[in-house]
Amino acid sequence: RHVCYPLHVHIAKDNREFYATELTPFFKHINDLEDAHEGGLKFGHPQDLYSHQKCLGVGGAMKNKTYACHLCNIHKDDLNKVNDVACDDCIRLGRRHEGAPTPCYHQTVSDEQLLAGLQQEREALLLQYAHLAVLPLRQSKMRCGNGGINDNRSDMYHVEFEGRSVQSRELHRVMMENELRMRNIVPDGTQAAQLRIQLSEILLTENSYNILCKVLAANSLDEAMVKLEKAIPCLLHLENRSSEAIISRLVHRGWELREDSPAGIQQYISDVERIINQQFFGSPDCPSTWKFPVEDDGTMGDFKFANWRCRRIVLHYNDLVDICLPGDELAEERISWRSVASSYRDCIMVCSNFVFFI
């Protein structure tokens, strides 16, 4: 009686343009309607991670985006780190793998202490950046992060803009200077590269501050967690993208070692196809039909696998390392690649045992 379920049906190709032209305006209209009747109407529109990223135009796969999260400005190099001290649950359960303590990756995401910490973080940001107290700035036009369906480098109002003419590049440099002065911040220099780095940090900080304000404005812990838990990715998609990344980077490293020899490249392609088709996905008597991706210009293409195929390759990653990095002179590098795969397998195993990653 008290719940209405509006339907918004589209039969269309699922891509960025569809989200930008159809779904984003739909969700914006719902949000505007809720704001106009604050305290009376409540709308909920659950979305998967992909939908959030495309509708907001921020975030994405860690192998493609420096800032993969659509809710915060965490750098991809700061994700997936082992805790120096295991959490209380890992200590209590005594989790071990092959006789050694299982690496602990757990982070607390839902208690009152977290909200108190977020409050302190917001206050620290206000002390460091006084202009945050008067956000949003009406005259500000620059933005950072993913730019939707458009290339950021061709967007004059994006901090990563790369102009084709001297005039456009100078105009963009002046715009970045004005953005900093608008916030009463002294530019670190006059060069475009210096301004771009400084302004990017400021804009990302503003995004983080806005998220903190929304979370801390919640009336209860449960309401606050709704906003925070949206940042937890689906483990299946995370595993797929991460596995593809460590596989393709290893194979690309082997390609680089042979790129000066066309015959060496052809032999390399044959060796990789053989081990994948006859060992990972099939057998010598019944091989698979996977083909090494090569672009029209002769360069190496992107690797795309189903989840079970990624797991099979990662499970036998050391064998692929031997194919890609042969020879005694690369022995130390082979050890490094194997170590990465071992740590990654441990991480996925730990995450798979906890329901809140799913």
C-alpha positions in Angstrom: 0.0 0.0 0.0 2.8 2.4 0.9 5.3 1.4 -1.8 5.3 2.2 -5.5 7.5 0.5 -8.1 7.9 2.6 -11.2 9.3 0.8 -14.2 11.7 2.4 -16.7 12.1 -0.1 -19.5 14.6 0.2 -22.4 15.6 -2.3 -25.0 19.0 -1.0 -26.0 22.7 -1.8 -26.0 24.3 -1.7 -22.6 27.1 0.9 -23.0 28.2 4.2 -21.6 26.2 6.3 -24.1 23.0 4.5 -22.9 23.7 5.3 -19.3 24.6 8.9 -20.1 21.6 9.7 -22.3 18.8 7.6 -20.7 19.5 6.3 -17.2 21.4 9.2 -15.7 18.6 11.7 -16.4 16.0 9.2 -15.1 17.8 8.8 -11.7 18.5 12.5 -11.5 14.8 13.2 -11.9 14.0 10.8 -9.1 16.6 12.4 -6.8 15.3 15.9 -7.6 11.7 14.8 -6.8 12.8 13.4 -3.5 14.7 16.6 -2.7 11.6 18.7 -3.5 9.5 16.7 -1.0 12.1 16.2 1.7 10.8 14.3 4.6 7.8 13.0 2.7 9.1 10.9 -0.2 11.8 8.3 -0.1 13.1 6.7 -3.3 15.4 3.7 -3.5 17.0 2.6 -6.8 19.5 -0.3 -6.2 22.1 -0.5 -8.9 25.1 -2.8 -9.5 28.6 -1.3 -9.4 28.8 -0.9 -13.2 25.6 1.1 -13.2 26.9 3.4 -10.5 30.1 4.0 -12.4 28.4 4.8 -15.7 25.7 7.0 -14.3 28.1 9.0 -12.2 30.8 9.0 -14.8 33.5 8.1 -12.2 35.3 4.9 -11.1 35.9 1.8 -13.1 38.2 -1.2 -13.4 41.4 -0.9 -11.5 43.5 -1.9 -14.6 42.0 1.0 -16.5 41.3 3.7 -13.9 43.8 5.4 -11.5 40.9 6.1 -9.2 38.7 2.9 -9.4 36.2 3.8 -6.7 33.2 5.9 -7.5 32.8 7.2 -3.9 36.3 8.1 -2.8 39.6 9.2 -4.1 41.7 6.2 -3.1 44.5 5.4 -5.6 44.6 2.0 -7.2 48.1 1.4 -5.7 46.6 1.8 -2.2 44.0 -1.0 -2.7 44.3 -4.6 -1.6 47.1 -4.3 1.0 47.8 -6.8 3.7 47.2 -5.5 7.2 50.4 -5.4 9.4 48.3 -6.7 12.3 45.5 -9.3 11.7 42.0 -8.3 12.6 40.3 -9.6 15.7 38.2 -12.2 13.7 41.3 -13.6 12.0 43.1 -13.9 15.3 40.1 -15.5 17.0 39.5 -18.0 14.2 43.2 -18.8 13.8 42.9 -18.8 10.1 45.9 -20.6 8.5 46.9 -21.8 5.0 49.5 -24.4 4.4 50.7 -24.0 8.0 51.2 -20.2 7.8 48.8 -17.5 9.0 46.4 -16.4 6.3 47.0 -12.8 5.2 44.4 -10.4 6.6 42.9 -7.9 4.2 39.8 -7.0 6.3 38.8 -3.4 7.0 36.2 -2.2 9.5 33.3 -0.6 7.6 30.3 -0.5 10.0 30.7 0.7 13.5 30.3 3.9 15.5 34.0 4.4 15.8 34.2 4.6 12.0 31.8 7.4 11.9 33.7 9.2 14.6 36.8 8.8 12.5 35.1 10.1 9.4 34.0 13.2 11.5 37.7 13.8 12.4 38.7 13.3 8.8 36.2 15.9 7.7 37.4 18.4 10.3 41.0 17.8 9.3 40.1 18.6 5.7 38.4 21.8 6.7 41.5 22.9 8.6 43.7 22.2 5.6 41.3 23.5 2.9 39.2 26.4 4.3 37.2 26.8 1.0 35.5 23.4 1.6 33.1 25.2 4.0 31.6 27.2 1.2 31.1 24.4 -1.4 29.8 24.2 -4.0 31.5 27.0 -5.8 29.1 28.4 -8.4 31.8 29.8 -10.7 33.9 26.5 -10.7 33.7 24.7 -14.0 36.7 22.3 -13.9 36.2 18.6 -13.1 38.3 15.5 -12.7 37.8 11.7 -12.9 36.0 9.9 -15.7 34.2 12.2 -18.1 31.4 9.9 -19.2 31.3 8.9 -22.8 33.7 11.7 -23.9 37.5 11.5 -23.9 38.8 13.6 -21.0 41.7 14.8 -23.1 39.4 16.5 -25.5 37.2 18.2 -22.8 38.2 21.8 -22.2 36.7 21.7 -18.7 38.5 18.6 -17.6 41.7 18.8 -15.7 43.4 16.3 -18.1 42.6 18.3 -21.2 45.3 18.1 -23.9 44.8 20.9 -26.4 45.9 20.5 -30.0 46.9 24.2 -30.4 49.1 26.5 -28.4 46.1 28.8 -27.8 43.9 26.1 -26.4 46.6 24.8 -24.1 47.3 28.3 -22.8 43.6 28.9 -22.3 43.3 25.7 -20.3 46.3 26.7 -18.2 44.8 30.0 -17.3 41.5 28.3 -16.4 43.4 26.0 -14.0 45.1 29.0 -12.4 41.7 30.8 -12.0 40.2 27.6 -10.4 43.0 27.7 -7.7 42.6 31.4 -7.1 38.9 31.0 -6.8 39.6 28.8 -3.8 42.2 31.2 -2.4 45.0 28.7 -3.1 48.4 29.8 -4.3 49.5 27.9 -7.4 52.5 25.7 -7.0 53.9 27.0 -10.3 53.0 28.4 -13.7 53.5 25.3 -15.8 50.4 23.4 -16.9 51.8 20.1 -15.6 52.2 21.6 -12.1 48.8 23.2 -12.1 47.2 19.9 -13.3 48.6 17.9 -10.4 47.7 20.5 -7.8 44.2 21.1 -9.1 43.5 17.3 -9.5 44.3 16.8 -5.8 42.0 19.7 -4.8 39.1 18.4 -6.9 39.5 14.9 -5.6 39.6 16.2 -2.0 36.4 18.1 -2.7 34.7 14.9 -3.9 35.9 13.1 -0.8 34.6 16.0 1.4 31.2 15.9 -0.2 30.9 12.1 0.4 31.9 12.6 4.0 29.2 15.3 4.5 26.5 13.0 3.0 27.5 10.1 5.2 27.7 12.2 8.4 24.4 13.8 7.6 22.7 10.4 8.0 20.2 10.0 10.9 21.4 6.5 11.8 24.4 4.1 11.4 22.4 2.0 9.1 21.6 4.9 6.8 25.2 6.0 6.8 26.3 2.4 5.9 24.1 2.4 2.8 26.3 5.2 1.3 29.5 3.5 2.4 28.8 -0.1 1.4 28.1 0.9 -2.2 31.9 1.3 -2.5 32.4 -2.5 -1.8 32.9 -4.1 -5.2 31.4 -7.4 -6.4 34.1 -10.0 -5.8 33.4 -11.8 -9.1 34.0 -8.7 -11.2 37.0 -7.7 -9.1 38.5 -11.1 -9.5 37.9 -11.1 -13.3 39.5 -7.7 -13.9 42.4 -8.2 -11.5 43.2 -11.7 -13.0 43.0 -10.3 -16.6 45.4 -7.6 -15.5 48.1 -9.8 -14.0 47.8 -12.3 -16.9 48.0 -9.6 -19.7 50.8 -7.7 -18.1 52.9 -10.9 -17.8 52.2 -11.8 -21.4 53.0 -8.3 -22.5 56.3 -8.4 -20.7 57.2 -11.5 -22.7 56.1 -9.7 -25.9 58.4 -6.8 -25.1 61.4 -9.2 -24.8 60.8 -10.5 -28.3 59.4 -7.5 -30.2 62.6 -7.0 -32.1 62.3 -10.4 -33.7 59.2 -11.2 -35.9 60.2 -14.9 -35.8 60.5 -14.7 -32.0 57.0 -13.1 -31.7 55.4 -15.8 -33.8 57.1 -18.6 -31.8 56.0 -16.8 -28.6 52.3 -16.6 -29.8 52.5 -20.3 -30.6 53.9 -21.2 -27.2 51.3 -19.2 -25.3 48.5 -20.7 -27.3 49.8 -24.2 -26.8 50.1 -24.0 -23.0 46.7 -22.3 -22.7 44.8 -24.6 -25.1 46.5 -27.9 -24.1 47.1 -27.4 -20.4 44.9 -24.6 -18.9 41.7 -25.0 -21.0 42.1 -28.4 -22.5 44.5 -31.3 -22.9 46.9 -32.5 -25.7 44.3 -35.0 -26.8 41.4 -32.5 -26.7 42.8 -28.9 -27.0 40.8 -25.7 -26.7 40.6 -23.2 -29.5 41.7 -20.0 -27.8 43.6 -17.6 -30.1 46.2 -15.1 -29.0 44.8 -11.6 -29.5 46.7 -9.6 -32.1 45.6 -6.2 -33.4 45.4 -5.3 -37.1 48.7 -3.2 -36.8 50.5 -6.3 -35.4 50.5 -5.2 -31.7 49.3 -7.3 -28.8 45.5 -7.1 -28.2 43.6 -7.2 -24.9 43.1 -10.4 -22.9 39.4 -11.1 -22.0 38.5 -14.3 -20.2 35.4 -15.8 -18.4 35.8 -16.1 -14.6 36.6 -19.8 -14.6 39.2 -19.4 -17.3 40.9 -16.6 -15.4 41.0 -18.9 -12.3 42.5 -21.7 -14.3 45.3 -19.6 -15.6 46.1 -17.9 -12.2 46.1 -21.4 -10.6 48.9 -22.5 -13.1 50.4 -19.0 -13.3 54.0 -20.3 -12.7 53.9 -22.4 -15.8 52.9 -19.3 -17.8 55.8 -17.3 -16.2 58.3 -19.9 -17.5 56.9 -19.5 -21.0 57.0 -15.7 -21.0 60.3 -15.2 -19.2 62.7 -17.9 -20.2 66.5 -18.0 -19.6 68.8 -17.9 -16.5 69.2 -14.1 -16.8 65.5 -13.6 -16.0 65.5 -15.9 -13.0 65.1 -13.1 -10.5 62.2 -11.5 -12.5 60.4 -14.9 -12.6 60.6 -15.1 -8.8 58.9 -11.7 -8.6 56.1 -12.5 -10.9 55.4 -15.8 -9.1 55.4 -14.0 -5.8 52.7 -11.6 -7.1 50.5 -14.5 -8.2 50.9 -16.3 -4.9 49.9 -13.2 -2.9 46.9 -12.6 -5.3 45.7 -16.2 -4.9 45.8 -15.8 -1.1 43.8 -12.6 -1.2 41.1 -14.0 -3.4 40.9 -17.1 -1.2 40.4 -15.0 1.9 37.8 -12.8 0.3 35.8 -15.7 -1.0 35.2 -17.0 2.5 33.4 -13.9 3.6 29.9 -13.0 2.5 30.3 -9.3 2.7 32.6 -9.3 -0.4 29.8 -10.8 -2.6 
